[in-house]
């Protein structure tokens, strides 16, 4: 079983790098549209949301199937979420703004979609830092409470997307609906479990 987990995690690592590989490939082949920076920002942002939703789906999948495999790969998916979120932020600050930090902080304060996006990244930062086994042991029950803020992150991420596109919000609403469905599942499962009396 352990050997299979390592193989799956290796494959997952390679799959997780695929979106970045596509960006690099398209960059070398001049396939990043007329505004390559905007295209890279869009792709890294979209993949942040997609991987975040996949990460959130791991616990429901474990509950439904009874397989612990989904929990074993959840942390790796969470780190990939933070990786693409950080890449998204880096592209904006470095390539779009040219490391103009004064401009960056003004944008974060004045533009609501950037405010919520930055807040989402800040919330993810401690989760990424505490994702190792040492911090899990040190934090104990606090670790679980900290990582439950991931649902706040998906809300902020979807709001960031909705406010960004402004016109056709169909796509961000789809992501929002998926995230809300996963949250409702978790809440329903939690209260269902509390209603079942302990045996013995």
Buried (B, 14 or more C-beta within 10 A) or exposed (E): EEEEEEEBBEEBEEEBEEBBEEBEEBEEEEEBEEEBBBBBBBBBBBBBBBBBBBBBBBBBBBBEEEEEBBEBBBBBBBBBBBBBBBBBBEBBBEBBBEEEEEEBEEBBEEBEBBBBBBBBBEBBEEBBEBBEEEBBEEBEEEBEEBBEEBBEBBBBBBBBBBBBBEEEBEEBBEBBEBBBBBBEBBEEBEEEEEEEEEEE
